Amino acid sequence: MQQAGIRVVCVLFAAMLSTLAWAQAPSTAEEATKPASLTHFGLLRERDLSPFGFLRLDMRPAHAVSGPPGNWGVEVSLGYQNTWALSKNVKSYLNTLQGRRPIGPAEVQAIRDLPGEAYLVDLEAGLVDMTLHYKLTNHWGVYAAVSGVFYTGGFLDGTIEGFHDTFGFDQAGRPAVRRNDMNLIFDLKGAQVYQPDLPERGLLDPVFGVRYTLHQSPAPWNLVIEGAIKVPVAGERAFLSTGEYDFGMQITLQRFLQRHGFYGSLAAVYTLASTIVPTSDRQVIPTLVLGYEYKWTEHANLNVQIYASPSAYKSSDTDLDELTQPKYQISLGGRYRIGSSVLTLAVTENVANYNNSPDIGFQLSWAYSPAFKR
């Protein structure tokens, strides 16, 4: 499964690079040696798409765009992910079944009867985010974000299984379950959930933040500090809101060397950490993001970044290693600037631990700001 996911990422990223190269290749040797504009956009603005974490506040990786007081910007992004995550005993049970079937009462009971704790998460979900930014002074700015989620059985199961079959990778029990269904089963020591009715769509809690930038214009080094709060405006709502306030801080160090941008970001969020299955108590969850950006042409930038964060689940919630291990994800993306707009395409794959985060996720976003056209 690991190799399959990495191959998917590499194939998609190679196709994206080829498309950008065709569109942006210099037409002459003189153009090829002409100095490029040194505009960098910063880290990919991806949030955690895991159903094990997106109900909590997630500090979006900081951008590297700055402008004069009064400058403003808007971001609209669509993130989409496929998750197939299960405990070892559920995988062993599914591998004993012949043919495909919907997960019905008999299968749920069989999973409940397995020794020890068990879980199965089989779904696809999309997240739509809109963020507004406003620059108050040379150093201070504010932003507000509103997000919506939609849950679905999706359409990627067949493609993923076909890819696994082609390269001989383990299907991890997938062929026993009907494709493009939603299945959510948790039988943990801290919670029991069996095939609930997930909302087709709904709004998540809005987020309000403040941003401090050490330098107004990109210097060889820059420092960005952000603080944010998630506000439960409509109270607790199943699979949409924890009903609790979350608070977060993030510090990002940025280093620019001509075409190259290097980024390190450390965030900490104080949260109830409730996911699709509630956790036991409030905690501080840190997140580390390391990234690299390459200014390829006047209009195209390439990014790679690594995300690491501990699980929201503790030993008081479950004894399953699959759920308590850290989350590691790698993202590859490209940006293309058209005037005052920037388009982003990125793909994210889980690595190291595969049963606590999405198999694969995609992000398509559009951002607009007068600061881009400079």
Phi, psi and omega in degrees: 000322179298310182296323179298315181297318180295321178296319178301313180301314183296318180297314181294318181292321178298319178296320179294318178297319180297319179296315179294323179296318179297321183283332191240005182299134178299141185274341180221164178296325179297317180293327181295331181263356181291135180302141181268155171298142186263030179289124173242148182253348179094196181296152172300135187273048182271141173258167178292119180268004184291133173295348176275008183203349191279358174280344177270167174298132177234118180285115180291136179308138188288142175274173181242022183266135178223160180202180181286165175305140183092349177292149183219166179201159177224139176238137173229124183224149174239120174249138183222136184219154174244126179240126167229102184227136184203159177280163184298322182290327176290321176300315179298320178296313181297327180291346177274348184273148178251131178079170181268154180200152167289150176281104182251192183304322181294317180291321177299316180295321178297321178292321177296330182277353179295145177294137179083187180281157183207153174201156174214125174237114182226100181196169168235148182216146176240141177238126177250123182239139171231125183235133176250133180242147175214131181267116183277314181222188178299333186243338188248142175213168178227161176209159177220139183228138173235141186226152174227153181232146169228135180257141182203160171287336171082201185214002187268350185302313182296319179296316181294316179296320178298320178295318179298317179298318183300320184255007174073031180267155181297134179273352175055039176086357183303319185295351178274350187243140178300137182293152171061030170259162171256127178225129181221108182226120175232127173230079184251169180288341180260347184195150175231125179222129182227107174047059179286166174274101177283142176295142177296324180199163177177166180271139173271176180290139177289159181234135177237136185218164176232146187226132175243128179243126184297316180244135180294316179251149181304124175250176177306326175234147173213155180230131180236128178239132182229148172228146184211158177223135173262127188248120180280078188293335183242016178076187182290131178221126186303126177066011178230326182206141175283345184076013183236151171286140171239148181231140182218152174227149180212137176234132184231127175259130183238134179231126183243130177228090181053249182283350191255142173229132180240137187223140172225127185228133176234124181237155175220130182237128175266114193211156169291339175065018178299136177244208176295342170234126186300145172262179194280319186202177179289151180201166174259122181249114177274156176220135177244130176232126175241134185213161178224137179233137179239123177279096189283310180222186178299335186239345188242132175236150178239144182226147167221138180208156182240135182243134177220134180204141176291157178291151174285342181275137178244176181297337176287341180267320184198153174261003182283123178298328182302329183263338183265352180285155179296160175259131176233130180221147176239138181236139175235136184205165176225147178237147180223121183263131175234100182062239181265010180246150175229127176258139181231135172233127182217154177229140183234136180231139175282148180224155176074299179242125193249357184245027175221015180201165183299147173299315182204147179219155181231151175222132173234126184218157176230132177231144180226131174200139173303337181292339181291329185267085184215000000 
